[in-house]
Amino acid sequence: MKVIAPLMLAVLLTGCGQSEAPPNTSIPSVEELASDPARLKALREQCKTNRAKLGDVLCNRVAEATNLRFFGDGKVPYTPPASSPKF
């Protein structure tokens, strides 16, 4: 029992340590994806068909880049028309 307790404690503490994964530099940034519409379109199709293979990080960035291209940077103010529409 005296030998097992320290061994179990060592195994437990080893399993609780933080794992440091190297940063994945192969995943492009949102700005890079937004600036290349052909690549963005291809990646959007791949995320639709095989999200598990590409990973959530890349597919989330693809979605953000798509929103950025569609909505813009958000700095353009809304300008309503001078006259209201006639229905």
PDB file of N, CA, C and O in Angstrom, chain B, residues numbered from 101:
ATOM      1  N   MET B 101       0.824  -1.184   0.000  1.00  0.00           N
ATOM      2  CA  MET B 101       0.000   0.000   0.000  1.00  0.00           C
ATOM      3  C   MET B 101       0.871   1.253   0.000  1.00  0.00           C
ATOM      4  O   MET B 101       0.532   2.246  -0.643  1.00  0.00           O
ATOM      5  N   LYS B 102       2.009   1.208   0.730  1.00  0.00           N
ATOM      6  CA  LYS B 102       2.890   2.366   0.806  1.00  0.00           C
ATOM      7  C   LYS B 102       3.555   2.653  -0.540  1.00  0.00           C
ATOM      8  O   LYS B 102       3.891   3.801  -0.831  1.00  0.00           O
ATOM      9  N   VAL B 103       3.742   1.642  -1.344  1.00  0.00           N
ATOM     10  CA  VAL B 103       4.377   1.817  -2.650  1.00  0.00           C
ATOM     11  C   VAL B 103       3.332   2.241  -3.697  1.00  0.00           C
ATOM     12  O   VAL B 103       3.637   3.023  -4.598  1.00  0.00           O
ATOM     13  N   ILE B 104       2.137   1.736  -3.578  1.00  0.00           N
ATOM     14  CA  ILE B 104       1.107   2.004  -4.572  1.00  0.00           C
ATOM     15  C   ILE B 104       0.603   3.447  -4.490  1.00  0.00           C
ATOM     16  O   ILE B 104       0.359   4.065  -5.526  1.00  0.00           O
ATOM     17  N   ALA B 105       0.445   3.992  -3.293  1.00  0.00           N
ATOM     18  CA  ALA B 105      -0.107   5.343  -3.130  1.00  0.00           C
ATOM     19  C   ALA B 105       0.764   6.400  -3.820  1.00  0.00           C
ATOM     20  O   ALA B 105       0.221   7.205  -4.576  1.00  0.00           O
ATOM     21  N   PRO B 106       2.085   6.442  -3.601  1.00  0.00           N
ATOM     22  CA  PRO B 106       2.889   7.453  -4.305  1.00  0.00           C
ATOM     23  C   PRO B 106       2.899   7.236  -5.820  1.00  0.00           C
ATOM     24  O   PRO B 106       2.932   8.194  -6.593  1.00  0.00           O
ATOM     25  N   LEU B 107       2.871   5.974  -6.231  1.00  0.00           N
ATOM     26  CA  LEU B 107       2.843   5.684  -7.658  1.00  0.00           C
ATOM     27  C   LEU B 107       1.532   6.173  -8.287  1.00  0.00           C
ATOM     28  O   LEU B 107       1.539   6.754  -9.373  1.00  0.00           O
ATOM     29  N   MET B 108       0.433   5.938  -7.614  1.00  0.00           N
ATOM     30  CA  MET B 108      -0.865   6.406  -8.101  1.00  0.00           C
ATOM     31  C   MET B 108      -0.901   7.935  -8.139  1.00  0.00           C
ATOM     32  O   MET B 108      -1.448   8.522  -9.073  1.00  0.00           O
ATOM     33  N   LEU B 109      -0.323   8.572  -7.131  1.00  0.00           N
ATOM     34  CA  LEU B 109      -0.282  10.033  -7.098  1.00  0.00           C
ATOM     35  C   LEU B 109       0.544  10.572  -8.260  1.00  0.00           C
ATOM     36  O   LEU B 109       0.156  11.558  -8.887  1.00  0.00           O
ATOM     37  N   ALA B 110       1.664   9.945  -8.553  1.00  0.00           N
ATOM     38  CA  ALA B 110       2.508  10.378  -9.667  1.00  0.00           C
ATOM     39  C   ALA B 110       1.778  10.218 -11.004  1.00  0.00           C
ATOM     40  O   ALA B 110       1.858  11.093 -11.865  1.00  0.00           O
ATOM     41  N   VAL B 111       1.078   9.117 -11.172  1.00  0.00           N
ATOM     42  CA  VAL B 111       0.325   8.890 -12.404  1.00  0.00           C
ATOM     43  C   VAL B 111      -0.802   9.914 -12.535  1.00  0.00           C
ATOM     44  O   VAL B 111      -1.048  10.441 -13.619  1.00  0.00           O
ATOM     45  N   LEU B 112      -1.475  10.187 -11.434  1.00  0.00           N
ATOM     46  CA  LEU B 112      -2.567  11.156 -11.441  1.00  0.00           C
ATOM     47  C   LEU B 112      -2.071  12.553 -11.790  1.00  0.00           C
ATOM     48  O   LEU B 112      -2.691  13.243 -12.600  1.00  0.00           O
ATOM     49  N   LEU B 113      -0.968  12.977 -11.194  1.00  0.00           N
ATOM     50  CA  LEU B 113      -0.430  14.306 -11.467  1.00  0.00           C
ATOM     51  C   LEU B 113       0.121  14.422 -12.884  1.00  0.00           C
ATOM     52  O   LEU B 113       0.057  15.495 -13.485  1.00  0.00           O
ATOM     53  N   THR B 114       0.651  13.352 -13.414  1.00  0.00           N
ATOM     54  CA  THR B 114       1.147  13.373 -14.788  1.00  0.00           C
ATOM     55  C   THR B 114      -0.007  13.545 -15.772  1.00  0.00           C
ATOM     56  O   THR B 114       0.123  14.257 -16.768  1.00  0.00           O
ATOM     57  N   GLY B 115      -1.105  12.912 -15.502  1.00  0.00           N
ATOM     58  CA  GLY B 115      -2.265  13.009 -16.375  1.00  0.00           C
ATOM     59  C   GLY B 115      -2.949  14.367 -16.301  1.00  0.00           C
ATOM     60  O   GLY B 115      -3.642  14.760 -17.240  1.00  0.00           O
ATOM     61  N   CYS B 116      -2.766  15.084 -15.205  1.00  0.00           N
ATOM     62  CA  CYS B 116      -3.429  16.379 -15.041  1.00  0.00           C
ATOM     63  C   CYS B 116      -2.620  17.540 -15.609  1.00  0.00           C
ATOM     64  O   CYS B 116      -3.125  18.661 -15.661  1.00  0.00           O
ATOM     65  N   GLY B 117      -1.401  17.311 -16.027  1.00  0.00           N
ATOM     66  CA  GLY B 117      -0.570  18.395 -16.539  1.00  0.00           C
ATOM     67  C   GLY B 117      -1.128  18.958 -17.828  1.00  0.00           C
ATOM     68  O   GLY B 117      -1.774  18.248 -18.599  1.00  0.00           O
ATOM     69  N   GLN B 118      -0.873  20.244 -18.063  1.00  0.00           N
ATOM     70  CA  GLN B 118      -1.344  20.866 -19.287  1.00  0.00           C
ATOM     71  C   GLN B 118      -0.479  20.410 -20.446  1.00  0.00           C
ATOM     72  O   GLN B 118       0.749  20.387 -20.365  1.00  0.00           O
ATOM     73  N   SER B 119      -1.155  20.047 -21.527  1.00  0.00           N
ATOM     74  CA  SER B 119      -0.407  19.669 -22.712  1.00  0.00           C
ATOM     75  C   SER B 119      -0.256  20.910 -23.578  1.00  0.00           C
ATOM     76  O   SER B 119      -1.223  21.636 -23.808  1.00  0.00           O
ATOM     77  N   GLU B 120       0.926  21.143 -24.045  1.00  0.00           N
ATOM     78  CA  GLU B 120       1.187  22.310 -24.863  1.00  0.00           C
ATOM     79  C   GLU B 120       1.301  21.866 -26.307  1.00  0.00           C
ATOM     80  O   GLU B 120       2.300  21.278 -26.721  1.00  0.00           O
ATOM     81  N   ALA B 121       0.269  22.157 -27.054  1.00  0.00           N
ATOM     82  CA  ALA B 121       0.279  21.826 -28.467  1.00  0.00           C
ATOM     83  C   ALA B 121       0.925  22.974 -29.232  1.00  0.00           C
ATOM     84  O   ALA B 121       0.659  24.139 -28.933  1.00  0.00           O
ATOM     85  N   PRO B 122       1.752  22.672 -30.195  1.00  0.00           N
ATOM     86  CA  PRO B 122       2.342  23.753 -30.980  1.00  0.00           C
ATOM     87  C   PRO B 122       1.276  24.468 -31.785  1.00  0.00           C
ATOM     88  O   PRO B 122       0.330  23.834 -32.253  1.00  0.00           O
ATOM     89  N   PRO B 123       1.406  25.766 -31.955  1.00  0.00           N
ATOM     90  CA  PRO B 123       0.388  26.477 -32.733  1.00  0.00           C
ATOM     91  C   PRO B 123       0.377  25.997 -34.177  1.00  0.00           C
ATOM     92  O   PRO B 123       1.426  25.770 -34.780  1.00  0.00           O
ATOM     93  N   ASN B 124      -0.809  25.850 -34.710  1.00  0.00           N
ATOM     94  CA  ASN B 124      -0.961  25.369 -36.078  1.00  0.00           C
ATOM     95  C   ASN B 124      -0.873  26.558 -37.020  1.00  0.00           C
ATOM     96  O   ASN B 124      -1.819  27.337 -37.140  1.00  0.00           O
ATOM     97  N   THR B 125       0.257  26.694 -37.682  1.00  0.00           N
ATOM     98  CA  THR B 125       0.460  27.832 -38.563  1.00  0.00           C
ATOM     99  C   THR B 125      -0.059  27.572 -39.966  1.00  0.00           C
ATOM    100  O   THR B 125      -0.042  28.466 -40.812  1.00  0.00           O
ATOM    101  N   SER B 126      -0.522  26.349 -40.219  1.00  0.00           N
ATOM    102  CA  SER B 126      -1.012  26.047 -41.561  1.00  0.00           C
ATOM    103  C   SER B 126      -2.447  26.520 -41.768  1.00  0.00           C
ATOM    104  O   SER B 126      -2.926  26.547 -42.902  1.00  0.00           O
ATOM    105  N   ILE B 127      -3.141  26.893 -40.697  1.00  0.00           N
ATOM    106  CA  ILE B 127      -4.508  27.382 -40.819  1.00  0.00           C
ATOM    107  C   ILE B 127      -4.448  28.870 -41.137  1.00  0.00           C
ATOM    108  O   ILE B 127      -3.898  29.650 -40.360  1.00  0.00           O
ATOM    109  N   PRO B 128      -5.011  29.265 -42.274  1.00  0.00           N
ATOM    110  CA  PRO B 128      -4.955  30.673 -42.669  1.00  0.00           C
ATOM    111  C   PRO B 128      -5.840  31.541 -41.787  1.00  0.00           C
ATOM    112  O   PRO B 128      -6.797  31.061 -41.180  1.00  0.00           O
ATOM    113  N   SER B 129      -5.507  32.820 -41.726  1.00  0.00           N
ATOM    114  CA  SER B 129      -6.301  33.749 -40.936  1.00  0.00           C
ATOM    115  C   SER B 129      -7.581  34.110 -41.684  1.00  0.00           C
ATOM    116  O   SER B 129      -7.734  33.802 -42.867  1.00  0.00           O
ATOM    117  N   VAL B 130      -8.483  34.758 -40.984  1.00  0.00           N
ATOM    118  CA  VAL B 130      -9.750  35.171 -41.574  1.00  0.00           C
ATOM    119  C   VAL B 130      -9.499  36.158 -42.713  1.00  0.00           C
ATOM    120  O   VAL B 130     -10.146  36.077 -43.757  1.00  0.00           O
ATOM    121  N   GLU B 131      -8.567  37.086 -42.521  1.00  0.00           N
ATOM    122  CA  GLU B 131      -8.267  38.086 -43.541  1.00  0.00           C
ATOM    123  C   GLU B 131      -7.690  37.442 -44.802  1.00  0.00           C
ATOM    124  O   GLU B 131      -8.021  37.846 -45.917  1.00  0.00           O
ATOM    125  N   GLU B 132      -6.824  36.435 -44.622  1.00  0.00           N
ATOM    126  CA  GLU B 132      -6.256  35.736 -45.771  1.00  0.00           C
ATOM    127  C   GLU B 132      -7.349  35.030 -46.570  1.00  0.00           C
ATOM    128  O   GLU B 132      -7.358  35.067 -47.801  1.00  0.00           O
ATOM    129  N   LEU B 133      -8.261  34.394 -45.859  1.00  0.00           N
ATOM    130  CA  LEU B 133      -9.347  33.688 -46.537  1.00  0.00           C
ATOM    131  C   LEU B 133     -10.286  34.661 -47.237  1.00  0.00           C
ATOM    132  O   LEU B 133     -10.743  34.394 -48.349  1.00  0.00           O
ATOM    133  N   ALA B 134     -10.574  35.779 -46.597  1.00  0.00           N
ATOM    134  CA  ALA B 134     -11.493  36.756 -47.191  1.00  0.00           C
ATOM    135  C   ALA B 134     -10.899  37.394 -48.439  1.00  0.00           C
ATOM    136  O   ALA B 134     -11.639  37.814 -49.328  1.00  0.00           O
ATOM    137  N   SER B 135      -9.583  37.472 -48.518  1.00  0.00           N
ATOM    138  CA  SER B 135      -8.952  38.107 -49.674  1.00  0.00           C
ATOM    139  C   SER B 135      -8.826  37.169 -50.874  1.00  0.00           C
ATOM    140  O   SER B 135      -8.487  37.620 -51.968  1.00  0.00           O
ATOM    141  N   ASP B 136      -9.091  35.876 -50.691  1.00  0.00           N
ATOM    142  CA  ASP B 136      -8.983  34.902 -51.780  1.00  0.00           C
ATOM    143  C   ASP B 136     -10.332  34.202 -51.969  1.00  0.00           C
ATOM    144  O   ASP B 136     -10.563  33.150 -51.373  1.00  0.00           O
ATOM    145  N   PRO B 137     -11.232  34.773 -52.793  1.00  0.00           N
ATOM    146  CA  PRO B 137     -12.581  34.209 -52.913  1.00  0.00           C
ATOM    147  C   PRO B 137     -12.632  32.797 -53.480  1.00  0.00           C
ATOM    148  O   PRO B 137     -13.505  32.018 -53.098  1.00  0.00           O
ATOM    149  N   ALA B 138     -11.728  32.451 -54.373  1.00  0.00           N
ATOM    150  CA  ALA B 138     -11.753  31.101 -54.948  1.00  0.00           C
ATOM    151  C   ALA B 138     -11.412  30.058 -53.886  1.00  0.00           C
ATOM    152  O   ALA B 138     -12.068  29.020 -53.797  1.00  0.00           O
ATOM    153  N   ARG B 139     -10.401  30.333 -53.094  1.00  0.00           N
ATOM    154  CA  ARG B 139     -10.010  29.406 -52.027  1.00  0.00           C
ATOM    155  C   ARG B 139     -11.107  29.336 -50.966  1.00  0.00           C
ATOM    156  O   ARG B 139     -11.401  28.262 -50.440  1.00  0.00           O
ATOM    157  N   LEU B 140     -11.708  30.477 -50.656  1.00  0.00           N
ATOM    158  CA  LEU B 140     -12.782  30.511 -49.668  1.00  0.00           C
ATOM    159  C   LEU B 140     -13.963  29.657 -50.119  1.00  0.00           C
ATOM    160  O   LEU B 140     -14.542  28.919 -49.321  1.00  0.00           O
ATOM    161  N   LYS B 141     -14.317  29.759 -51.394  1.00  0.00           N
ATOM    162  CA  LYS B 141     -15.436  28.971 -51.924  1.00  0.00           C
ATOM    163  C   LYS B 141     -15.140  27.477 -51.857  1.00  0.00           C
ATOM    164  O   LYS B 141     -16.003  26.679 -51.492  1.00  0.00           O
ATOM    165  N   ALA B 142     -13.912  27.108 -52.213  1.00  0.00           N
ATOM    166  CA  ALA B 142     -13.532  25.690 -52.165  1.00  0.00           C
ATOM    167  C   ALA B 142     -13.559  25.168 -50.728  1.00  0.00           C
ATOM    168  O   ALA B 142     -14.041  24.063 -50.476  1.00  0.00           O
ATOM    169  N   LEU B 143     -13.049  25.948 -49.803  1.00  0.00           N
ATOM    170  CA  LEU B 143     -13.037  25.512 -48.408  1.00  0.00           C
ATOM    171  C   LEU B 143     -14.448  25.460 -47.822  1.00  0.00           C
ATOM    172  O   LEU B 143     -14.735  24.599 -46.990  1.00  0.00           O
ATOM    173  N   ARG B 144     -15.333  26.365 -48.243  1.00  0.00           N
ATOM    174  CA  ARG B 144     -16.713  26.312 -47.773  1.00  0.00           C
ATOM    175  C   ARG B 144     -17.381  25.015 -48.202  1.00  0.00           C
ATOM    176  O   ARG B 144     -18.099  24.394 -47.419  1.00  0.00           O
ATOM    177  N   GLU B 145     -17.146  24.605 -49.439  1.00  0.00           N
ATOM    178  CA  GLU B 145     -17.710  23.348 -49.925  1.00  0.00           C
ATOM    179  C   GLU B 145     -17.140  22.160 -49.147  1.00  0.00           C
ATOM    180  O   GLU B 145     -17.871  21.234 -48.796  1.00  0.00           O
ATOM    181  N   GLN B 146     -15.836  22.192 -48.881  1.00  0.00           N
ATOM    182  CA  GLN B 146     -15.222  21.094 -48.139  1.00  0.00           C
ATOM    183  C   GLN B 146     -15.736  21.043 -46.708  1.00  0.00           C
ATOM    184  O   GLN B 146     -15.923  19.960 -46.155  1.00  0.00           O
ATOM    185  N   CYS B 147     -15.966  22.208 -46.102  1.00  0.00           N
ATOM    186  CA  CYS B 147     -16.502  22.229 -44.735  1.00  0.00           C
ATOM    187  C   CYS B 147     -17.926  21.683 -44.697  1.00  0.00           C
ATOM    188  O   CYS B 147     -18.323  21.046 -43.722  1.00  0.00           O
ATOM    189  N   LYS B 148     -18.692  21.932 -45.754  1.00  0.00           N
ATOM    190  CA  LYS B 148     -20.059  21.393 -45.811  1.00  0.00           C
ATOM    191  C   LYS B 148     -20.049  19.877 -45.887  1.00  0.00           C
ATOM    192  O   LYS B 148     -20.864  19.214 -45.246  1.00  0.00           O
ATOM    193  N   THR B 149     -19.126  19.324 -46.671  1.00  0.00           N
ATOM    194  CA  THR B 149     -19.135  17.882 -46.896  1.00  0.00           C
ATOM    195  C   THR B 149     -18.317  17.096 -45.881  1.00  0.00           C
ATOM    196  O   THR B 149     -18.673  15.963 -45.557  1.00  0.00           O
ATOM    197  N   ASN B 150     -17.238  17.665 -45.375  1.00  0.00           N
ATOM    198  CA  ASN B 150     -16.359  16.899 -44.500  1.00  0.00           C
ATOM    199  C   ASN B 150     -15.760  17.780 -43.406  1.00  0.00           C
ATOM    200  O   ASN B 150     -14.548  17.986 -43.364  1.00  0.00           O
ATOM    201  N   ARG B 151     -16.602  18.291 -42.532  1.00  0.00           N
ATOM    202  CA  ARG B 151     -16.141  19.172 -41.451  1.00  0.00           C
ATOM    203  C   ARG B 151     -15.237  18.432 -40.460  1.00  0.00           C
ATOM    204  O   ARG B 151     -14.301  19.024 -39.922  1.00  0.00           O
ATOM    205  N   ALA B 152     -15.498  17.178 -40.220  1.00  0.00           N
ATOM    206  CA  ALA B 152     -14.712  16.417 -39.257  1.00  0.00           C
ATOM    207  C   ALA B 152     -13.253  16.307 -39.701  1.00  0.00           C
ATOM    208  O   ALA B 152     -12.344  16.347 -38.872  1.00  0.00           O
ATOM    209  N   LYS B 153     -13.034  16.171 -40.996  1.00  0.00           N
ATOM    210  CA  LYS B 153     -11.663  16.038 -41.501  1.00  0.00           C
ATOM    211  C   LYS B 153     -10.907  17.375 -41.441  1.00  0.00           C
ATOM    212  O   LYS B 153      -9.737  17.412 -41.062  1.00  0.00           O
ATOM    213  N   LEU B 154     -11.579  18.463 -41.816  1.00  0.00           N
ATOM    214  CA  LEU B 154     -10.922  19.770 -41.832  1.00  0.00           C
ATOM    215  C   LEU B 154     -10.749  20.352 -40.438  1.00  0.00           C
ATOM    216  O   LEU B 154      -9.765  21.042 -40.172  1.00  0.00           O
ATOM    217  N   GLY B 155     -11.674  20.087 -39.566  1.00  0.00           N
ATOM    218  CA  GLY B 155     -11.581  20.581 -38.203  1.00  0.00           C
ATOM    219  C   GLY B 155     -12.437  21.818 -37.979  1.00  0.00           C
ATOM    220  O   GLY B 155     -12.720  22.583 -38.901  1.00  0.00           O
ATOM    221  N   ASP B 156     -12.836  21.987 -36.734  1.00  0.00           N
ATOM    222  CA  ASP B 156     -13.706  23.098 -36.379  1.00  0.00           C
ATOM    223  C   ASP B 156     -13.011  24.448 -36.501  1.00  0.00           C
ATOM    224  O   ASP B 156     -13.643  25.435 -36.876  1.00  0.00           O
ATOM    225  N   VAL B 157     -11.720  24.502 -36.189  1.00  0.00           N
ATOM    226  CA  VAL B 157     -11.010  25.779 -36.216  1.00  0.00           C
ATOM    227  C   VAL B 157     -11.005  26.360 -37.630  1.00  0.00           C
ATOM    228  O   VAL B 157     -11.323  27.533 -37.822  1.00  0.00           O
ATOM    229  N   LEU B 158     -10.649  25.550 -38.604  1.00  0.00           N
ATOM    230  CA  LEU B 158     -10.604  26.022 -39.984  1.00  0.00           C
ATOM    231  C   LEU B 158     -11.995  26.369 -40.491  1.00  0.00           C
ATOM    232  O   LEU B 158     -12.177  27.407 -41.128  1.00  0.00           O
ATOM    233  N   CYS B 159     -12.970  25.528 -40.222  1.00  0.00           N
ATOM    234  CA  CYS B 159     -14.323  25.790 -40.718  1.00  0.00           C
ATOM    235  C   CYS B 159     -14.929  27.020 -40.054  1.00  0.00           C
ATOM    236  O   CYS B 159     -15.686  27.747 -40.697  1.00  0.00           O
ATOM    237  N   ASN B 160     -14.619  27.269 -38.800  1.00  0.00           N
ATOM    238  CA  ASN B 160     -15.094  28.489 -38.149  1.00  0.00           C
ATOM    239  C   ASN B 160     -14.456  29.719 -38.778  1.00  0.00           C
ATOM    240  O   ASN B 160     -15.115  30.745 -38.941  1.00  0.00           O
ATOM    241  N   ARG B 161     -13.190  29.623 -39.128  1.00  0.00           N
ATOM    242  CA  ARG B 161     -12.528  30.744 -39.796  1.00  0.00           C
ATOM    243  C   ARG B 161     -13.094  30.973 -41.189  1.00  0.00           C
ATOM    244  O   ARG B 161     -13.214  32.114 -41.636  1.00  0.00           O
ATOM    245  N   VAL B 162     -13.437  29.903 -41.866  1.00  0.00           N
ATOM    246  CA  VAL B 162     -14.063  30.019 -43.186  1.00  0.00           C
ATOM    247  C   VAL B 162     -15.411  30.730 -43.051  1.00  0.00           C
ATOM    248  O   VAL B 162     -15.749  31.588 -43.867  1.00  0.00           O
ATOM    249  N   ALA B 163     -16.170  30.377 -42.030  1.00  0.00           N
ATOM    250  CA  ALA B 163     -17.465  31.025 -41.817  1.00  0.00           C
ATOM    251  C   ALA B 163     -17.279  32.505 -41.485  1.00  0.00           C
ATOM    252  O   ALA B 163     -18.030  33.344 -41.982  1.00  0.00           O
ATOM    253  N   GLU B 164     -16.297  32.835 -40.660  1.00  0.00           N
ATOM    254  CA  GLU B 164     -16.033  34.237 -40.328  1.00  0.00           C
ATOM    255  C   GLU B 164     -15.602  35.025 -41.558  1.00  0.00           C
ATOM    256  O   GLU B 164     -16.012  36.171 -41.743  1.00  0.00           O
ATOM    257  N   ALA B 165     -14.775  34.409 -42.399  1.00  0.00           N
ATOM    258  CA  ALA B 165     -14.329  35.087 -43.620  1.00  0.00           C
ATOM    259  C   ALA B 165     -15.492  35.300 -44.578  1.00  0.00           C
ATOM    260  O   ALA B 165     -15.562  36.332 -45.246  1.00  0.00           O
ATOM    261  N   THR B 166     -16.404  34.337 -44.652  1.00  0.00           N
ATOM    262  CA  THR B 166     -17.585  34.491 -45.498  1.00  0.00           C
ATOM    263  C   THR B 166     -18.441  35.651 -45.003  1.00  0.00           C
ATOM    264  O   THR B 166     -18.914  36.462 -45.799  1.00  0.00           O
ATOM    265  N   ASN B 167     -18.639  35.729 -43.693  1.00  0.00           N
ATOM    266  CA  ASN B 167     -19.393  36.848 -43.122  1.00  0.00           C
ATOM    267  C   ASN B 167     -18.687  38.175 -43.373  1.00  0.00           C
ATOM    268  O   ASN B 167     -19.337  39.181 -43.661  1.00  0.00           O
ATOM    269  N   LEU B 168     -17.372  38.182 -43.266  1.00  0.00           N
ATOM    270  CA  LEU B 168     -16.611  39.408 -43.500  1.00  0.00           C
ATOM    271  C   LEU B 168     -16.776  39.877 -44.938  1.00  0.00           C
ATOM    272  O   LEU B 168     -16.940  41.071 -45.186  1.00  0.00           O
ATOM    273  N   ARG B 169     -16.736  38.945 -45.888  1.00  0.00           N
ATOM    274  CA  ARG B 169     -16.909  39.329 -47.292  1.00  0.00           C
ATOM    275  C   ARG B 169     -18.344  39.790 -47.558  1.00  0.00           C
ATOM    276  O   ARG B 169     -18.556  40.704 -48.355  1.00  0.00           O
ATOM    277  N   PHE B 170     -19.317  39.182 -46.913  1.00  0.00           N
ATOM    278  CA  PHE B 170     -20.705  39.534 -47.165  1.00  0.00           C
ATOM    279  C   PHE B 170     -21.103  40.847 -46.474  1.00  0.00           C
ATOM    280  O   PHE B 170     -21.693  41.727 -47.101  1.00  0.00           O
ATOM    281  N   PHE B 171     -20.776  40.973 -45.182  1.00  0.00           N
ATOM    282  CA  PHE B 171     -21.188  42.135 -44.409  1.00  0.00           C
ATOM    283  C   PHE B 171     -20.193  43.283 -44.458  1.00  0.00           C
ATOM    284  O   PHE B 171     -20.541  44.419 -44.137  1.00  0.00           O
ATOM    285  N   GLY B 172     -18.961  43.000 -44.854  1.00  0.00           N
ATOM    286  CA  GLY B 172     -17.936  44.033 -44.838  1.00  0.00           C
ATOM    287  C   GLY B 172     -17.339  44.150 -43.441  1.00  0.00           C
ATOM    288  O   GLY B 172     -17.536  43.284 -42.589  1.00  0.00           O
ATOM    289  N   ASP B 173     -16.612  45.232 -43.226  1.00  0.00           N
ATOM    290  CA  ASP B 173     -15.955  45.395 -41.934  1.00  0.00           C
ATOM    291  C   ASP B 173     -16.843  46.049 -40.887  1.00  0.00           C
ATOM    292  O   ASP B 173     -16.437  46.180 -39.732  1.00  0.00           O
ATOM    293  N   GLY B 174     -18.041  46.460 -41.267  1.00  0.00           N
ATOM    294  CA  GLY B 174     -18.972  47.038 -40.312  1.00  0.00           C
ATOM    295  C   GLY B 174     -18.763  48.514 -40.053  1.00  0.00           C
ATOM    296  O   GLY B 174     -19.396  49.070 -39.155  1.00  0.00           O
ATOM    297  N   LYS B 175     -17.902  49.163 -40.803  1.00  0.00           N
ATOM    298  CA  LYS B 175     -17.600  50.569 -40.571  1.00  0.00           C
ATOM    299  C   LYS B 175     -18.414  51.502 -41.474  1.00  0.00           C
ATOM    300  O   LYS B 175     -18.319  52.722 -41.343  1.00  0.00           O
ATOM    301  N   VAL B 176     -19.204  50.943 -42.379  1.00  0.00           N
ATOM    302  CA  VAL B 176     -20.026  51.755 -43.266  1.00  0.00           C
ATOM    303  C   VAL B 176     -21.349  52.017 -42.554  1.00  0.00           C
ATOM    304  O   VAL B 176     -22.066  51.066 -42.242  1.00  0.00           O
ATOM    305  N   PRO B 177     -21.692  53.265 -42.290  1.00  0.00           N
ATOM    306  CA  PRO B 177     -22.946  53.532 -41.581  1.00  0.00           C
ATOM    307  C   PRO B 177     -24.146  53.309 -42.482  1.00  0.00           C
ATOM    308  O   PRO B 177     -24.047  53.391 -43.707  1.00  0.00           O
ATOM    309  N   TYR B 178     -25.257  53.031 -41.871  1.00  0.00           N
ATOM    310  CA  TYR B 178     -26.503  52.849 -42.611  1.00  0.00           C
ATOM    311  C   TYR B 178     -26.973  54.208 -43.105  1.00  0.00           C
ATOM    312  O   TYR B 178     -27.051  55.166 -42.336  1.00  0.00           O
ATOM    313  N   THR B 179     -27.280  54.283 -44.368  1.00  0.00           N
ATOM    314  CA  THR B 179     -27.789  55.542 -44.942  1.00  0.00           C
ATOM    315  C   THR B 179     -29.160  55.247 -45.534  1.00  0.00           C
ATOM    316  O   THR B 179     -29.262  54.649 -46.605  1.00  0.00           O
ATOM    317  N   PRO B 180     -30.202  55.661 -44.847  1.00  0.00           N
ATOM    318  CA  PRO B 180     -31.551  55.408 -45.356  1.00  0.00           C
ATOM    319  C   PRO B 180     -31.826  56.281 -46.581  1.00  0.00           C
ATOM    320  O   PRO B 180     -31.182  57.314 -46.762  1.00  0.00           O
ATOM    321  N   PRO B 181     -32.765  55.876 -47.411  1.00  0.00           N
ATOM    322  CA  PRO B 181     -33.081  56.673 -48.591  1.00  0.00           C
ATOM    323  C   PRO B 181     -33.691  58.032 -48.187  1.00  0.00           C
ATOM    324  O   PRO B 181     -34.255  58.165 -47.101  1.00  0.00           O
ATOM    325  N   ALA B 182     -33.574  59.014 -49.057  1.00  0.00           N
ATOM    326  CA  ALA B 182     -34.083  60.355 -48.754  1.00  0.00           C
ATOM    327  C   ALA B 182     -35.603  60.358 -48.637  1.00  0.00           C
ATOM    328  O   ALA B 182     -36.153  61.043 -47.775  1.00  0.00           O
ATOM    329  N   SER B 183     -36.286  59.605 -49.488  1.00  0.00           N
ATOM    330  CA  SER B 183     -37.747  59.544 -49.410  1.00  0.00           C
ATOM    331  C   SER B 183     -38.166  58.134 -49.013  1.00  0.00           C
ATOM    332  O   SER B 183     -37.522  57.155 -49.390  1.00  0.00           O
ATOM    333  N   SER B 184     -39.235  58.041 -48.260  1.00  0.00           N
ATOM    334  CA  SER B 184     -39.702  56.720 -47.847  1.00  0.00           C
ATOM    335  C   SER B 184     -40.342  55.995 -49.023  1.00  0.00           C
ATOM    336  O   SER B 184     -40.866  56.643 -49.929  1.00  0.00           O
ATOM    337  N   PRO B 185     -40.311  54.686 -49.029  1.00  0.00           N
ATOM    338  CA  PRO B 185     -40.875  53.944 -50.160  1.00  0.00           C
ATOM    339  C   PRO B 185     -42.385  54.031 -50.179  1.00  0.00           C
ATOM    340  O   PRO B 185     -43.026  54.129 -49.132  1.00  0.00           O
ATOM    341  N   LYS B 186     -42.944  53.995 -51.358  1.00  0.00           N
ATOM    342  CA  LYS B 186     -44.399  54.043 -51.548  1.00  0.00           C
ATOM    343  C   LYS B 186     -44.904  52.612 -51.801  1.00  0.00           C
ATOM    344  O   LYS B 186     -44.446  51.928 -52.715  1.00  0.00           O
ATOM    345  N   PHE B 187     -45.830  52.197 -50.992  1.00  0.00           N
ATOM    346  CA  PHE B 187     -46.378  50.848 -51.139  1.00  0.00           C
ATOM    347  C   PHE B 187     -47.730  50.878 -51.726  1.00  0.00           C
ATOM    348  O   PHE B 187     -48.342  49.828 -51.921  1.00  0.00           O
TER     349      PHE B 187
END
